[in-house]
Amino acid sequence: MYDTEIAIVGAGAAGLSLAYRLCAARPGPASPSVALIDAPPGPARPPERTWCFWEGAGGEFDAATSAVWDTLRVRAPDGTAVTGSPSPLRYKMLRSSSFEAMVHERLDRVPQLRRVEAEVGDVVDLAQGGEVRGVTAQGQSLTLHARWVFDSRPPRKLPPGRTALLQHFRGWFLRAGRPVFDVRVADLMDFRTPQPAHGLSFAYVLPTSPSEALVEYTEFSPAVLGEDGYEQALTSYVTNVLGLERFEVTRAEQGVIPMTDARFPRRAGRSVFRIGTAGGATRPSTGYTFAGIQRQTRAVAAACQRGSTPLPPPVHSVRSLAMDAILLRALDTGRVDGARFFTDLFRRVPMERLLRFLDGGTRWREDFSIGLRTPVGPMLRTAAELPLLPRRDQRPVQPTAR
């Protein structure tokens, strides 16, 4: 006898999205019983964060988005701008607090959902079902038996891979002393930042009003910076590039995303599965995760409703992952100049097609056409080298979904 049909470990983007799709999207007596296990307030619970993604108008989370942009821009190191519209796609910003409030409001109407605050220590696969073990917020032992268990916690150790770059960043929500931002345009990559010796860096500017924006400094490199390093980079960009002398930082956020060709297992037992970043939802070449989580959890919920084994499907195609592996290796070896590579890609490929490509939504002919607009020689050399490279253990990292 199970305590619940489905147990979801973690109430971040992946855990909440799966709970929403299992229960709240189609509430009713046929909904399965679900236990959503979230860490108590404290270091085990992730801080508030920002997710961005692109989709058409009329998305199911539009009511919770903080801002939407119809025009995107990339700036080369010399300041030359590539500006375009990805229509019918739109670039959207979603704060985790707004997403949580929207989902919780709907989950509150679902009697089949049970919320549990506990720090989970182990998830064990049994002969029948899975078992979640931990300690509740009141200090009591928790043992929960479920038919299916979905673990959304970040992996404690990354799987072996051939390339191990990190996308690491720190962002300021800032208020300028004067109107300076164009609220119609989001800067995806501004390469007017000092480039590291190994990898690349850029700024990311998402304006929410003429005087307010999220400004992030991001690096693709082997190691993270100390907090002072990020603060110095942001200060330099805001003052020297944006030209702001007076501004106030109202909030900051920081994170790191593994950029690796490692293969993330989606199954941890007969009845235990991994979702979210732990289940391969992050696109290795970009770090974007939220849209992948929605595709993954939608498929899992559909399998549960059919009564079939709800193994999370691969979020990214074999072809997409192969192209990512080539790009990551080319960046890691320095065979391609990262700032020039991305600037040229946005300059030479229609923006809507490029965003579909980055989301794995293009056909192979479109992929081939985009590949011809990259440095073909270095990319072919890298493709030929990859099968000969061993997969090595990677150092632990606490991933952050973007």
Secondary structure, 3 states (H helix, E strand, C coil): CCCEEEEEECCCHHHHHHHHHHHHCCCCCCCCCEEEEECCCCCCCCCCCEEEEEECCCCCCHHHCCEEECEEEEECCCCCEEEECCCCCEEEEEEHHHHHHHHHHHHCCCCCEEEEEEEEEEEEECCCCEEEEEEECCCCEEEEEEEEEEECCCCCCCCCECCEEEEEEEEEEEEECCCCCCCCEEEEEECCCCCCCCCEEEEEEEEEECCEEEEEEEEEECCCCCHHHHHHHHHHHHHHHCCCCCEEEEEEEEEEEEEECCCCCCECCCCEEECHHHHCCCCCCCCCCHHHHHHHHHHHHHHHHHCCCCCCCCCCCHHHHHHHHHHHHHHHHCCCCHHHHHHHHHHHCCHHHHHHHHCCCCCHHHHHHHHCCCCHHHHHHHHHHHHHCCCECCCCCCCCCC
